[in-house]
């Protein structure tokens, strides 16, 4: 970009020199010497050259274009900031969901490991033992439902009479 601008400036300078040469051809030697000693006259001559004026016009147009682009970019800044904020909120929401999913996955793995056949059998055996102990404790203090064998004998002996 810089080299293109330099070559454009060099071409413009060459053209300005040619235009200046046309203007200087009509001057006398004394006028040229006076002009050489007057820096303001040299500046005026350079500024009046059509090539320099074209370059200034191009520069002003480029500045106007840049300004227009900058203004359009500023118009997009508000919606861009809002979108950026929304995106940030969505990422935080996503992080929370990922965290929650990991927690749910851990719970699921814990429950699924408990549902392995060996683990289930162990749990059932433990529960069965608990139930047996509870029933033994419950029935140890109550009279037996089946009559004792001695009563059976007595009842059997009386019946044929």
JOTASUL-V796576 format. One record per run of one state. SS is the DSSP state (2 for helix, 1 for strand, 0 for the rest). FROM is the first residue (numbers start at 1). TO is the last residue. Records with the same first field share a line. If there is no record, write none. Layout:
# JOTASUL-V796576
SS = FROM-TO + FROM-TO
This chain:
# JOTASUL-V796576
0 = 1-1 + 26-28 + 37-38 + 49-49 + 115-116 + 141-148 + 160-161
2 = 2-25 + 29-36 + 39-48 + 50-114 + 117-140 + 149-159
